[in-house]
Amino acid sequence: MLYILNTTILAPKADWGTICFKKIKKKTVKAIIKKYGKYTSVVGHQATADLLTKILNVEIKSNRENVNYESGDECVCFKLADRIPEGKVLTLDEIEKLTYCFYDIIY
């Protein structure tokens, strides 16, 4: 299963062993999404979902569900480089101006 996330918080099960975590480029994100064909978005903030939809050219919905990862699952994580003040909800315009990167996590 492929998940699209806006966090790099890992919640591994104790018996999983090695988790592969690497920084990737936007073109690699697009290739991963294309490879799977479908994915589950668990991007918790609407502005982030809107930005990801815009820059990845696929629909990313806002969804605040919890994920129970299974061994073999893959996650593409969008990560802001800046820490946002507590309680601040960013607009699409605000989030576009920030520095960000992507990570690929394979459980």
C-alpha positions as CSV (number, residue, x, y, z in Angstrom):
1,M,0.0,0.0,0.0
2,L,1.2,3.5,-0.8
3,Y,0.5,6.4,1.6
4,I,0.9,10.1,1.0
5,L,1.7,11.9,4.3
6,N,2.6,15.3,5.6
7,T,4.7,14.0,8.4
8,T,7.8,12.0,8.8
9,I,6.8,10.6,12.2
10,L,7.4,6.9,12.2
11,A,5.2,4.4,14.0
12,P,6.9,1.1,13.4
13,K,5.9,-2.2,15.0
14,A,8.7,-3.6,17.2
15,D,9.4,-6.6,15.1
16,W,9.7,-4.8,11.7
17,G,13.5,-4.7,11.5
18,T,14.9,-2.2,9.1
19,I,12.9,0.8,7.8
20,C,14.3,2.5,4.6
21,F,14.0,6.3,4.9
22,K,15.5,8.5,2.1
23,K,15.2,12.0,0.7
24,I,13.8,12.1,-2.8
25,K,13.0,14.6,-5.5
26,K,9.6,15.6,-6.8
27,K,10.0,13.6,-10.1
28,T,10.7,10.4,-7.9
29,V,7.5,11.1,-6.0
30,K,5.5,11.2,-9.3
31,A,7.2,8.0,-10.4
32,I,6.3,6.2,-7.2
33,I,2.6,7.3,-7.4
34,K,2.5,6.2,-11.1
35,K,4.1,2.8,-10.2
36,Y,1.4,2.1,-7.6
37,G,-1.5,3.6,-9.6
38,K,-3.4,4.2,-6.4
39,Y,-2.6,5.5,-3.0
40,T,-4.2,6.6,0.3
41,S,-3.7,10.2,1.3
42,V,-3.4,10.9,5.0
43,V,-2.4,14.5,4.6
44,G,-4.0,16.2,7.5
45,H,-4.1,19.9,6.4
46,Q,-6.1,21.2,3.5
47,A,-3.5,23.8,2.3
48,T,-0.9,21.0,2.2
49,A,-3.2,18.7,0.2
50,D,-3.9,21.6,-2.2
51,L,-0.2,22.3,-2.6
52,L,0.6,18.6,-3.2
53,T,-2.3,18.4,-5.8
54,K,-0.8,21.4,-7.6
55,I,2.8,20.3,-7.7
56,L,2.3,16.5,-8.2
57,N,-0.6,16.9,-10.7
58,V,-2.7,14.2,-8.9
59,E,-5.6,14.7,-6.5
60,I,-4.4,14.7,-2.9
61,K,-7.3,14.8,-0.5
62,S,-7.1,16.1,3.1
63,N,-7.6,13.2,5.5
64,R,-6.8,13.0,9.2
65,E,-7.2,9.2,9.6
66,N,-4.6,7.2,11.6
67,V,-2.5,4.7,9.6
68,N,-1.6,1.2,10.8
69,Y,1.4,0.4,8.6
70,E,2.1,-3.1,7.5
71,S,5.5,-4.5,6.6
72,G,6.1,-3.7,2.9
73,D,4.0,-0.5,2.9
74,E,5.6,2.6,1.3
75,C,5.0,6.2,2.3
76,V,5.8,9.4,0.4
77,C,6.2,12.1,3.0
78,F,6.0,15.9,2.4
79,K,8.1,17.7,5.0
80,L,8.3,21.4,5.7
81,A,11.8,22.6,6.5
82,D,10.5,25.3,8.9
83,R,8.7,24.8,12.2
84,I,5.3,26.5,12.1
85,P,4.1,28.4,15.2
86,E,1.7,26.4,17.4
87,G,-1.9,26.8,16.3
88,K,-1.0,28.4,13.0
89,V,-3.0,27.1,10.0
90,L,-1.2,28.0,6.8
91,T,-2.9,29.0,3.5
92,L,-1.9,27.6,0.2
93,D,-0.1,30.9,-0.6
94,E,1.8,30.8,2.7
95,I,2.9,27.2,2.4
96,E,4.1,27.6,-1.2
97,K,6.6,30.2,0.0
98,L,8.2,27.7,2.5
99,T,11.1,25.3,1.9
100,Y,10.0,21.7,1.8
101,C,11.3,18.3,0.7
102,F,10.0,14.7,0.2
103,Y,11.0,11.5,1.8
104,D,10.3,7.9,0.7
105,I,9.8,5.5,3.6
106,I,9.5,1.7,3.1
107,Y,8.4,-0.4,6.0
